[in-house]
């Protein structure tokens, strides 16, 4: 029950943030702040590949 409640709270939070336009605003601010191409690779793409590598390593 605790896990289901946690997932509902997290899902509700993301729903509220999405409906309010806060998520898109935050993403625009992050992209604007790190608009240099070298920083894009280091800051924005690294977590994607890091997460994919961690997921692939668990399989």
C-alpha positions in Angstrom: 0.0 0.0 0.0 2.8 2.4 0.8 4.4 1.9 -2.7 1.1 2.5 -4.4 0.5 5.6 -2.4 4.0 6.9 -3.2 3.4 6.2 -6.9 0.1 8.0 -6.8 1.6 11.1 -5.1 4.6 11.2 -7.5 2.2 10.8 -10.5 -0.1 13.5 -9.2 2.8 15.8 -8.7 4.0 15.4 -12.3 0.5 15.8 -13.6 0.1 19.1 -11.8 3.5 20.3 -12.9 2.6 19.3 -16.5 -0.8 21.0 -16.5 0.7 24.2 -15.1 3.4 24.4 -17.7 6.1 24.2 -15.1 7.9 21.2 -16.6 8.2 22.9 -20.1 9.3 26.1 -18.4 12.0 24.3 -16.5 13.2 22.4 -19.6 13.4 25.7 -21.6 15.4 27.3 -18.8 17.9 24.4 -18.6 18.3 24.3 -22.4 18.8 28.1 -22.5 21.3 28.0 -19.7 23.4 25.2 -21.3 23.0 26.4 -24.9 26.7 25.9 -25.8 27.1 22.6 -27.8 29.9 21.3 -25.6 27.8 21.8 -22.5 24.9 20.1 -24.1 26.9 16.9 -24.5 28.4 17.0 -21.0 25.3 18.1 -19.1 22.2 17.0 -21.0 23.2 13.8 -22.9 25.4 12.3 -20.2 22.5 11.3 -17.8 20.7 9.6 -20.7 23.6 7.4 -21.7 24.5 6.8 -18.0 20.9 5.6 -17.3 20.8 3.5 -20.4 24.2 1.9 -19.5 23.0 1.2 -16.0 19.8 -0.3 -17.2 21.6 -2.5 -19.8 24.1 -3.6 -17.2 21.3 -5.0 -15.1 19.8 -7.1 -17.8 
